[in-house]
């Protein structure tokens, strides 16, 4: 397994090894010891799986507040996404900065996003399936979202507002300025 730091080094891009033959392939997508050696020493407690039927489905920018803040290990098992992580740790020198990377079934890559980041993605192919591990259970009372297109964040999405499909929750997410006032 290969681990690479992104522009915000706490966010890691991961390339699991994939062994194929005429029968198909085998891949170890998570190994506690390998992850710990790379500095990712988190216990995952829940696996989530989403299907987005069309291109331009945007999920995010989501996070859970402490004590239910979540580390996430995200991979795509079918299709392709642009994945975004925004640093919302007020004491961080990269507070308010974001990183983006493409995650796909073809590239067989993953992204680790630590707690303290808002996370979102947009689908780049139809019928995209995303599978991700989280380090804290879903806690609706701690669930929050920041506007995907907040100008203070300056995220470059590959689609305009009229090309995006959002949930009602994401369409009514708070601004980054509101988050800054009461993190």
DATAJO-V388202 format. One record per backbone hydrogen bond with DSSP energy under -0.5 kcal/mol. NH is the residue of the N-H (numbers start at 1). CO is the residue of the C=O. If there is no record, write none. Layout:
# DATAJO-V388202
nh=NH co=CO
nh=NH co=CO
This chain:
# DATAJO-V388202
nh=2 co=15
nh=4 co=13
nh=6 co=8
nh=6 co=11
nh=9 co=7
nh=11 co=8
nh=12 co=10
nh=12 co=112
nh=13 co=4
nh=14 co=110
nh=15 co=2
nh=16 co=14
nh=16 co=108
nh=19 co=26
nh=20 co=18
nh=21 co=24
nh=24 co=21
nh=26 co=19
nh=28 co=17
nh=29 co=27
nh=35 co=31
nh=36 co=32
nh=37 co=33
nh=38 co=34
nh=39 co=36
nh=40 co=35
nh=41 co=39
nh=42 co=40
nh=44 co=42
nh=45 co=134
nh=46 co=134
nh=48 co=132
nh=50 co=130
nh=52 co=128
nh=53 co=51
nh=56 co=123
nh=57 co=54
nh=58 co=56
nh=58 co=165
nh=59 co=57
nh=59 co=121
nh=60 co=58
nh=62 co=119
nh=63 co=144
nh=65 co=142
nh=68 co=65
nh=72 co=113
nh=73 co=133
nh=74 co=72
nh=74 co=111
nh=75 co=131
nh=76 co=109
nh=77 co=75
nh=77 co=129
nh=78 co=129
nh=81 co=103
nh=82 co=122
nh=83 co=81
nh=83 co=101
nh=84 co=120
nh=85 co=99
nh=86 co=118
nh=87 co=97
nh=88 co=86
nh=88 co=116
nh=90 co=88
nh=92 co=89
nh=95 co=92
nh=96 co=87
nh=97 co=94
nh=99 co=85
nh=101 co=83
nh=103 co=81
nh=105 co=79
nh=108 co=104
nh=109 co=104
nh=110 co=14
nh=111 co=74
nh=112 co=12
nh=113 co=72
nh=113 co=111
nh=117 co=114
nh=118 co=86
nh=119 co=62
nh=120 co=84
nh=121 co=59
nh=122 co=82
nh=123 co=57
nh=124 co=80
nh=125 co=80
nh=127 co=53
nh=128 co=52
nh=128 co=125
nh=129 co=78
nh=130 co=50
nh=131 co=75
nh=132 co=48
nh=133 co=73
nh=134 co=46
nh=135 co=71
nh=142 co=139
nh=143 co=139
nh=143 co=140
nh=144 co=63
nh=146 co=61
nh=147 co=174
nh=150 co=147
nh=153 co=150
nh=154 co=150
nh=157 co=155
nh=163 co=160
nh=164 co=161
nh=165 co=56
nh=166 co=164
nh=171 co=167
nh=172 co=168
nh=173 co=170
nh=174 co=145
nh=179 co=175
nh=180 co=176
nh=181 co=177
nh=182 co=178
nh=182 co=179
nh=183 co=180
